[in-house]
Amino acid sequence: MMFSLDDFKKNYCPFLKEPDKIVNYSEFHYEMIDLNPFDKEYANAFPDYGRYLKQYTQQGLAYTGLSEGTIYAIFGFYQLWKGNAEFFLIPSKHINRKAFVFHKVSLQFFDYVANIMELNRLQFTVCSRNIRAVKWAKSCKFIEEGILKNYGILSDDYIMFARYYEKGKKV
């Protein structure tokens, strides 16, 4: 079974109503997003991040959450190998305005991706300095697995988070 954005929105996110929407990611979305201070610092330290993101999104699936012309988040995943995928998220500084909807969509998205791809594991890393992102990962029922020392472009420590499944069903 293939991932279908229409199927996801219709069957997993009936609460997502206009003007809030999810669309396929386009390169210009990254140019339009108003990054939060943490991600702006990261982007400034990684001058070619737009090109890196393009390669990252071409390996998997990427989407943009927006409302009334404002981008709230760019997110997606790519398969590492059968049964394992990595999630990514670039939130805007405005994401708090849609925090409840974003959180509900995220939880549905994780389970939908896991089911469609028959995942055993969905993972992502979070900079340990980004306290808000660490709290969000935990609220999404990701398990903290360990620390990647001096991992980021700014030599920060990163936390590896994962959710576990059995052939796409949450364990």
C-alpha positions in Angstrom: 0.0 0.0 0.0 1.3 3.5 -0.9 1.1 6.6 1.2 -1.7 8.8 0.1 -2.1 12.4 1.4 -5.7 12.4 0.4 -6.4 9.1 2.3 -4.5 10.4 5.3 -6.5 13.6 5.5 -9.9 11.9 4.8 -9.6 8.9 7.1 -7.2 10.0 9.8 -7.7 13.7 10.1 -11.4 14.5 9.6 -11.0 17.2 12.2 -8.6 19.1 9.9 -10.9 21.8 8.4 -10.3 24.8 6.2 -8.4 27.1 6.4 -5.9 24.5 8.0 -4.4 22.1 5.5 -1.6 19.8 4.6 -0.1 20.0 1.1 2.8 18.3 -0.6 6.1 20.0 0.2 7.6 22.4 -2.3 11.1 23.9 -2.2 9.7 27.4 -2.0 8.0 26.5 1.3 11.4 26.5 3.1 12.1 29.9 1.7 8.7 31.1 3.0 8.7 29.6 6.5 9.3 32.0 9.3 11.7 29.9 11.4 11.6 29.9 15.2 14.8 31.3 16.8 16.3 27.8 17.5 15.9 26.6 13.9 17.0 30.0 12.5 20.3 29.6 14.4 20.7 26.2 13.0 19.9 27.3 9.4 22.4 30.2 9.7 25.1 27.7 10.8 24.2 25.5 7.8 24.3 27.9 4.9 23.4 25.2 2.3 20.5 23.8 4.3 17.9 24.4 1.6 19.8 22.1 -0.8 20.3 19.5 2.0 16.6 19.6 2.7 15.8 19.1 -1.0 17.9 15.9 -1.0 16.4 14.8 2.2 12.8 15.3 1.0 13.5 13.6 -2.4 14.4 10.4 -0.5 11.1 10.2 1.3 7.8 12.1 1.6 7.5 15.7 2.7 4.5 17.9 3.5 3.8 21.4 4.6 1.2 22.4 7.2 -0.3 25.8 6.6 -3.3 28.0 7.2 -4.3 31.2 5.5 -1.0 31.5 3.7 1.1 31.0 6.9 3.4 28.0 7.0 3.3 26.3 10.4 5.5 23.3 9.8 7.4 21.3 7.2 7.5 17.6 8.0 7.9 14.2 6.6 9.8 10.9 6.7 12.1 8.7 4.7 12.7 5.0 4.9 16.1 4.0 6.2 15.4 0.3 5.3 12.5 -2.1 5.5 10.7 -1.6 8.8 12.5 1.6 9.8 11.9 5.2 9.0 13.1 8.6 10.1 10.8 11.5 10.8 11.8 15.2 10.4 10.1 18.4 11.4 10.8 22.1 10.8 8.4 24.2 12.8 7.8 27.8 12.2 7.8 30.4 15.0 4.0 30.5 14.6 3.3 26.9 15.4 1.9 27.7 18.8 -1.1 29.3 17.1 -2.0 25.8 15.8 -0.5 23.7 18.6 -3.6 21.6 19.3 -4.3 20.8 15.6 -0.6 20.2 14.9 -0.3 17.7 17.8 -3.4 15.8 16.8 -2.3 15.6 13.1 1.2 14.5 14.2 -0.1 11.6 16.3 -2.3 10.4 13.4 0.6 10.9 10.9 3.0 8.7 12.9 0.5 5.8 13.2 -0.6 6.2 9.5 3.0 6.1 8.3 3.8 3.1 10.5 0.8 1.2 9.3 1.3 1.9 5.6 5.0 1.2 5.7 4.6 -1.7 8.2 7.2 -0.1 10.4 8.9 -1.7 13.4 10.5 1.7 14.3 10.0 5.4 13.6 12.7 7.6 14.9 14.0 11.2 15.0 16.6 13.2 16.7 16.1 16.4 18.8 18.8 18.8 19.9 19.0 18.6 23.7 19.0 22.4 23.9 15.6 22.5 22.3 13.5 21.9 25.4 10.2 22.6 23.7 11.0 19.9 21.0 12.1 17.4 23.7 8.8 17.9 25.6 6.8 17.5 22.4 8.6 14.3 21.4 7.7 12.8 24.8 4.1 14.0 24.6 3.9 12.1 21.2 4.9 8.9 23.1 8.4 8.7 21.6 10.9 6.9 23.9 14.2 8.5 24.6 16.9 6.0 23.6 20.2 7.8 24.1 22.4 10.8 23.5 24.4 11.5 20.3 27.3 13.5 21.6 28.6 16.5 19.6 26.2 15.4 16.8 24.7 18.6 15.3 26.3 21.2 13.0 26.8 23.3 16.1 28.4 20.4 18.0 25.3 20.0 20.2 24.2 16.8 21.8 21.1 15.3 20.3 18.6 12.9 21.8 17.5 9.9 19.7 13.8 9.2 20.1 11.8 6.3 18.7 8.3 4.7 18.7 8.1 1.0 18.3 5.6 -1.0 16.2 5.0 -4.6 15.1 4.4 -4.5 11.4 2.8 -1.1 11.6 0.8 -1.6 14.8 1.8 0.3 17.9 3.4 -1.9 20.6 
